[in-house]
Amino acid sequence: MFRVVEENIANLILTEIYGVAKLFHDLEDDRYLTIVKMYISEKKAVEGAFDVSDIARYYEKIPEDIWQLIDDASQSQKPKMGRDDIFAALVDRAFDREVTQRLAALPMEEYLRVFKENEGERLSNIIHAIRQYLTVANPSEDLSEIMDRAGNALREVAKESKVNELRAMRYGLIQRLLDIERQQRLISTRGE
């Protein structure tokens, strides 16, 4: 299998490479890192070759050493972004590690500012990109932080008027927070 991958590396995409590398990893065959490194070497000049969106969506936790290699290769292709650029990048790069790490580090007030300063299609695109995280079975800490902060910002927007409350509630992010709070109350009452 290794030889087949090696001979066809130029024709493979990241999801395929990851599947093979993960198999080698699970079989404790150290060549899994070589497979990832061969792919990176072959595709370093190909824009988007290190987009992990499909991997993050369809696979369970990516082994850290594989993730680090792919992330380093991805970072080498990207220009640095400002705060507003990070929110704009959500539309096309919702599962990009740089985007999620930077968004998770922003305070809730920054989400609130973005939600208030944007409108129409731009605002809709940002919120819908964040809503994608609701469908992830085991969201990372960064994705959970993003959903928490976006949900809390929408709670603040909802306090402003009945119309804003109806709008903010339709996204599912506030409901997610309410479910978490309900579960925490149940756990704490059982412990008493």
C-alpha positions as CSV (number, residue, x, y, z in Angstrom):
1,M,0.0,0.0,0.0
2,F,2.8,2.4,0.9
3,R,4.4,1.9,-2.6
4,V,1.0,2.6,-4.3
5,V,0.6,5.9,-2.3
6,E,4.2,6.8,-3.1
7,E,3.8,6.3,-6.8
8,N,0.4,8.1,-7.0
9,I,1.0,11.0,-4.5
10,A,0.6,13.6,-7.2
11,N,-3.0,12.4,-7.9
12,L,-4.2,12.1,-4.4
13,I,-6.1,14.6,-2.3
14,L,-5.7,15.3,1.4
15,T,-8.7,13.3,2.6
16,E,-7.3,10.2,0.8
17,I,-3.9,10.8,2.2
18,Y,-5.3,11.2,5.7
19,G,-7.2,8.0,5.4
20,V,-4.1,6.0,4.5
21,A,-1.9,7.8,7.0
22,K,-4.5,7.2,9.8
23,L,-4.6,3.5,8.9
24,F,-0.8,3.3,9.1
25,H,-1.0,5.3,12.4
26,D,-3.6,2.9,13.9
27,L,-1.4,-0.1,12.8
28,E,1.5,1.6,14.6
29,D,3.5,1.7,11.3
30,D,5.8,4.8,11.5
31,R,5.5,5.4,7.8
32,Y,2.3,7.3,8.4
33,L,4.4,10.5,8.9
34,T,6.3,9.8,5.8
35,I,3.1,9.6,3.8
36,V,1.9,13.0,5.2
37,K,5.4,14.5,4.5
38,M,5.4,13.2,0.9
39,Y,2.0,14.8,0.3
40,I,3.1,18.1,1.8
41,S,6.2,18.1,-0.3
42,E,4.3,17.3,-3.5
43,K,1.4,19.8,-2.9
44,K,3.2,22.8,-1.1
45,A,2.5,25.1,-4.1
46,V,-1.1,24.0,-4.6
47,E,-3.5,26.4,-3.1
48,G,-6.0,24.8,-0.8
49,A,-4.2,21.5,-0.8
50,F,-4.1,21.5,3.0
51,D,-7.8,22.4,3.7
52,V,-8.8,20.1,6.5
53,S,-12.6,20.8,6.4
54,D,-13.6,17.4,5.2
55,I,-11.2,15.6,7.6
56,A,-12.5,17.6,10.6
57,R,-16.1,17.0,9.5
58,Y,-15.9,13.2,8.7
59,Y,-13.2,11.8,10.9
60,E,-12.8,11.5,14.6
61,K,-10.0,13.2,16.4
62,I,-7.0,13.7,14.1
63,P,-3.7,12.5,15.7
64,E,-1.8,15.6,16.9
65,D,1.4,14.8,15.0
66,I,-0.5,14.5,11.7
67,W,-2.5,17.6,12.5
68,Q,0.6,19.6,13.3
69,L,2.3,18.7,10.0
70,I,-0.8,19.6,7.9
71,D,-1.4,22.8,9.9
72,D,2.2,23.9,9.5
73,A,1.9,23.4,5.7
74,S,-1.4,25.2,5.6
75,Q,0.0,28.1,7.6
76,S,2.9,28.5,5.2
77,Q,0.4,29.2,2.4
78,K,-1.7,31.9,4.2
79,P,-1.3,35.6,4.7
80,K,-2.0,36.9,8.2
81,M,-5.5,38.2,9.0
82,G,-7.0,40.9,11.1
83,R,-10.1,40.5,13.4
84,D,-12.6,41.4,10.7
85,D,-10.8,39.2,8.2
86,I,-11.1,36.2,10.6
87,F,-14.9,36.5,10.7
88,A,-15.0,36.9,6.9
89,A,-12.8,33.8,6.5
90,L,-15.4,31.7,8.3
91,V,-17.4,31.5,5.2
92,D,-14.8,29.6,3.2
93,R,-12.6,28.3,6.0
94,A,-14.9,27.4,8.9
95,F,-12.8,24.4,9.9
96,D,-9.4,26.0,9.3
97,R,-7.3,25.7,12.5
98,E,-6.0,29.3,12.2
99,V,-9.5,30.7,11.9
100,T,-10.9,28.6,14.8
101,Q,-8.0,29.3,17.1
102,R,-8.2,33.0,16.5
103,L,-12.0,33.1,16.8
104,A,-11.9,31.1,20.0
105,A,-9.5,33.6,21.5
106,L,-11.7,36.6,20.8
107,P,-13.9,37.9,23.6
108,M,-17.7,37.7,23.4
109,E,-17.8,41.5,22.9
110,E,-16.0,41.1,19.6
111,Y,-18.7,38.7,18.4
112,L,-21.3,41.2,19.5
113,R,-19.6,44.0,17.6
114,V,-19.4,41.9,14.5
115,F,-23.1,40.9,14.8
116,K,-24.1,44.5,15.2
117,E,-21.9,46.1,12.6
118,N,-22.8,43.6,9.8
119,E,-26.1,43.0,8.2
120,G,-27.7,41.2,5.3
121,E,-25.8,38.5,3.5
122,R,-22.5,39.2,5.2
123,L,-24.0,38.7,8.7
124,S,-26.0,35.7,7.5
125,N,-22.9,34.1,6.1
126,I,-20.9,34.6,9.4
127,I,-23.7,33.2,11.5
128,H,-24.4,30.2,9.2
129,A,-20.7,29.4,9.2
130,I,-20.7,29.3,13.0
131,R,-23.9,27.2,12.9
132,Q,-22.0,24.5,11.0
133,Y,-20.2,23.7,14.3
134,L,-23.6,22.6,15.7
135,T,-23.4,19.5,13.5
136,V,-20.0,18.4,14.6
137,A,-20.4,15.2,16.8
138,N,-17.4,15.9,19.1
139,P,-16.5,19.6,18.7
140,S,-13.0,20.7,19.7
141,E,-12.5,23.1,22.6
142,D,-12.1,25.9,20.0
143,L,-15.4,25.1,18.3
144,S,-17.2,24.9,21.6
145,E,-15.7,28.3,22.6
146,I,-16.8,29.9,19.4
147,M,-20.4,28.5,19.7
148,D,-20.5,29.7,23.4
149,R,-19.3,33.2,22.5
150,A,-21.5,33.5,19.5
151,G,-24.5,32.3,21.5
152,N,-23.8,34.7,24.4
153,A,-23.4,37.6,21.9
154,L,-26.8,36.6,20.3
155,R,-28.3,36.7,23.8
156,E,-27.2,40.3,24.1
157,V,-28.7,41.1,20.8
158,A,-31.9,39.4,21.8
159,K,-32.2,41.7,24.8
160,E,-32.5,44.7,22.6
161,S,-36.0,44.1,21.2
162,K,-38.6,41.4,20.7
163,V,-37.7,41.4,16.9
164,N,-34.1,40.8,17.7
165,E,-35.0,38.1,20.2
166,L,-37.0,36.2,17.5
167,R,-34.1,36.6,15.0
168,A,-31.4,35.5,17.5
169,M,-33.3,32.5,18.6
170,R,-33.7,31.0,15.1
171,Y,-30.0,30.0,14.8
172,G,-29.8,27.3,17.5
173,L,-26.8,28.8,19.3
174,I,-28.7,30.2,22.2
175,Q,-30.7,26.9,22.5
176,R,-27.4,25.1,22.7
177,L,-26.4,27.2,25.6
178,L,-29.8,26.7,27.3
179,D,-29.4,22.9,26.9
180,I,-25.9,23.0,28.4
181,E,-27.2,25.1,31.3
182,R,-30.1,22.7,31.8
183,Q,-27.8,19.7,31.9
184,Q,-25.5,21.4,34.4
185,R,-28.5,22.2,36.7
186,L,-29.6,18.5,36.5
187,I,-26.1,17.3,37.4
188,S,-25.8,19.8,40.3
189,T,-29.2,18.8,41.7
190,R,-28.3,15.1,41.5
191,G,-25.1,15.8,43.5
192,E,-26.9,17.5,46.3
